[in-house]
Amino acid sequence: MKTASVQQAPQKWAQILEWVAASEEVELTEKEKVIAKVVPANQPDFLARAKKVWGEQPPGKPLSELVGEARGGEA
């Protein structure tokens, strides 16, 4: 996850929007504490991203389990 301080946000706004457009979440911090998140309007397709990284059948856990973990424990 990307981060930017509240002080940096005005100067980095174009870059923050590029990150979000690329399905990244961006945490905005103030005094090293997260105070806000900028998130993509559409939920990223975790399964498609996982297949792109690991292929159709990665070694170890099934993709469905990896996707569930990425979504916060959802199976």
C-alpha positions as CSV (number, residue, x, y, z in Angstrom):
1,M,0.0,0.0,0.0
2,K,1.3,3.5,-0.9
3,T,1.4,6.3,1.6
4,A,1.7,10.1,1.5
5,S,1.6,12.6,4.3
6,V,-1.1,15.2,4.4
7,Q,1.6,17.8,3.8
8,Q,2.8,16.0,0.6
9,A,-0.7,15.4,-0.8
10,P,-1.2,18.7,-2.6
11,Q,2.2,18.3,-4.4
12,K,1.8,14.6,-5.1
13,W,-2.0,14.6,-5.9
14,A,-1.4,13.7,-9.6
15,Q,0.8,10.7,-8.5
16,I,-1.7,9.6,-5.9
17,L,-4.4,9.6,-8.5
18,E,-2.2,7.5,-10.8
19,W,-1.7,5.0,-8.0
20,V,-5.4,4.8,-7.3
21,A,-6.1,4.4,-11.0
22,A,-3.7,1.4,-11.0
23,S,-5.9,-0.2,-8.2
24,E,-3.6,0.9,-5.3
25,E,-5.0,2.2,-2.0
26,V,-3.2,5.2,-0.7
27,E,-3.0,6.0,3.0
28,L,-2.8,9.7,4.0
29,T,-0.8,10.2,7.2
30,E,-0.4,13.0,9.7
31,K,2.4,12.7,12.3
32,E,2.9,9.1,11.2
33,K,-0.7,8.2,11.9
34,V,-3.1,7.1,9.1
35,I,-6.0,9.6,9.0
36,A,-7.5,8.8,5.6
37,K,-7.4,6.4,2.7
38,V,-7.9,7.1,-1.0
39,V,-9.2,3.9,-2.6
40,P,-10.2,2.9,-6.1
41,A,-13.9,3.4,-7.0
42,N,-14.1,-0.2,-8.1
43,Q,-12.9,-3.1,-6.1
44,P,-9.7,-4.6,-7.6
45,D,-10.1,-8.0,-9.2
46,F,-7.8,-9.9,-6.9
47,L,-8.2,-13.2,-8.7
48,A,-7.1,-11.7,-12.0
49,R,-4.2,-10.0,-10.3
50,A,-3.2,-13.3,-8.6
51,K,-3.3,-15.2,-11.9
52,K,-1.1,-12.5,-13.5
53,V,1.5,-12.9,-10.7
54,W,1.3,-16.7,-10.0
55,G,-0.3,-18.2,-13.1
56,E,-3.4,-20.4,-13.1
57,Q,-2.2,-22.9,-10.5
58,P,0.4,-21.4,-8.1
59,P,2.4,-23.7,-5.8
60,G,1.1,-23.9,-2.3
61,K,-2.4,-22.5,-1.5
62,P,-5.2,-22.5,-4.1
63,L,-5.9,-19.1,-5.7
64,S,-9.3,-18.9,-4.1
65,E,-7.6,-19.1,-0.7
66,L,-5.1,-16.4,-1.6
67,V,-7.9,-14.2,-2.9
68,G,-9.9,-14.7,0.3
69,E,-6.9,-13.7,2.4
70,A,-6.3,-10.6,0.3
71,R,-9.9,-9.6,0.9
72,G,-9.5,-9.9,4.6
73,G,-10.4,-13.6,5.3
74,E,-13.3,-13.9,2.9
75,A,-13.4,-17.3,1.2
